C-alpha cells in the first residue's frame, strides 16, 4: 500500500516505525526524523534497561539470500534454519539461558518450525518447561500456552513470528 501511495500519487506519506534502521524504509521515505534515542527512552522510563548476551556467532557466509518486494533481501529460510539448528549453536542458547536467564519468563524467536521444535526439545531435555507457538497453533491453544506462561508453569514460549506485536505479558528474557 505504501508503494502505491508514494509512486502513484502526489500525497505526502508519513510513517512511524519501531525499527527505523530497517533498510527497506529508504525505498518509501525520503527523510528519517529521529526524535529520541534508546538511551533517552530508558532514562525517561519509557523503555526498560537491558543486558545483551550472544551465544556462538553462526557462520552465514555461505547462506544464499532471496529478494522480496515488500522487505528487500533476506536469507533463504531452509539454509539458515539448518545452520541455526546446529548442535553447538542450540547448545549455546540453552546453556546461555541456564547460566544467564535467571529462570526468568522468556520468549524465544526461531527461524522456522523445525528450528523451534529443536530448541523446544533441547530446553525441555535440560529440565526447562518450554512450549512452542506457531502460526498454525489454534487460538484457544495459544491462550492456554500464554495462561501457563503467565502462571509460571511454562518458562519459555518458543515462537516463529507469532509474538511480535500485541503480546502483553511479563517477559524478562528474550
N, C-alpha and C positions, 0 to 999 in steps of 0.2 A: 504494500500500500504506500509506503514512504517513497519507493522508487517511482511509482506512478505520479504521486503528488509533486515530487521535485523535478521530474523530467517532462511532464505533460502540462503543467500549469505554471502560472507566474506567482502562485501562492508562496508566501514565506512559511516555512515549516520550522517549528521549534520542537526539539526533542529533549527529553530528560533521560538520563541513564545512570544506573548504579555502577556501570563498568565503562567509564569514559575512555579507558585505554584500549578498548576493542578496536582493532584496525579497520573493520568494515564500516565503522561510523563515518570515516572520511569519505566514503562513497556517497553519503547522503547529506552531510552537513559541511558547511564551509568554514565554520568557526566554532571553537570549543571555549566555553566560558567555565572556568573552574573557580567557583565562589569560595571554596574552603579546601582544606586538606584533611586526610585521615587523622593526622596528629591533632589538628584543631578540634575535630569532631570528638575524639577521645577525651581531650582536655575539657570540653564543654559537657561531657557526659552523654552525648548523643550516640556514641559507639562505645562498646566495651573494649578495654585494653586486651591485648592478646600476646601470646608467645607463639612462635612459629618453629616447628621442627620438621625436618625432612629426612626420610629414610634414604636408602641407596638410590642414586640417580640412575634411571634407566637409560640405556643407550638407544636413542630413537633415530640415529643417523641413517639407518637402512629402511626406515618405515616410509612408504610412499604416501603422498597426500592426494586428496581429491578436491576438486573445486565445487563449491555450492554457491548458487546465485545469491542466496539470502545471507550466508555467513562467511563467504570467502573460502579460503583454503583450510582444510583440516586433515588430520591423519586418517588413513584407512582404518576403520574400526577393528576389523578382524586382525590386522597386523599389530596394532597397538595392544589389543587385548592379549595376544599371545605373549608379548613382552611383559605386560603388566601382571600376567598370571605366573611369571617365573617364580620358582620356589624361593630364591634369595630375596626378591623384592617383596613378595607376600609375607615371607617370614619376618622381614624388617618392619612391615606395617604392624603385624601382630606383636612382635617383641617390643617395638617402639611404643605401642599403646599400653602394653603391660607395664613398661618402665615409666612412661611419662603421662599416660592418660588419666592416672589417679582414680581409676574406676568411675570416671565421670560419664554422664549421659552423652552419647556420641552418635553423630551422623557420619556415615562413610559413603563417599561417592565413588562409583566404579565406571569402567569404560563400557561394559555391556553385561548381559545377563550371565554369561559363563564366568566372567571375572567376578561378578557379585556373588555367584554361587560359591566359587572357590574361596573368596575372602570370608564369607559367612561360615563355611565349613571349618576353615582354619581357626577362626575366633572361637567357635563352639568347641573344637578339639582342644583349645587352650583353656577351656573352662569358662569362657565368657559367653553369656547368653546374647546371641546376635540373631536378628531376623532380617529377611530380605523383602524389599518392596520394589516392584517394577511397574511399568505402565499396564501390565496385564493383571496386576493384583486387584481383585474386586474391591470396590469402595468399602463394603462392610468389613472385609478382612483388613484393609488399611486402617480403619477405625479401631479394630481390635489390637493391631500391632502398636498403634500410637497410644492406645489406652495402657497396654502393658509397659510401653516405654515410659509414659508419664508416672506410672506406679512404681517403676524401678525394676520390674520383673525382667524386662528386656533392657539390656545395657547399650546395645548398638543397633541402629537401623542402617542396614546396608542398602543403598538405593541406586537406581540408574535414572537420573533426570526427573524423579518424582518430587522430591522435597526441595525444589529450587526456589519456590516462591509461595508465600502464604502459609508456611508451616510455623505454627506458634506453639513452641514448647521450650522447656528449659534445657537447652543444648549447651554443654560446656566444652565439648571437644569435637573437632571436625577432622 
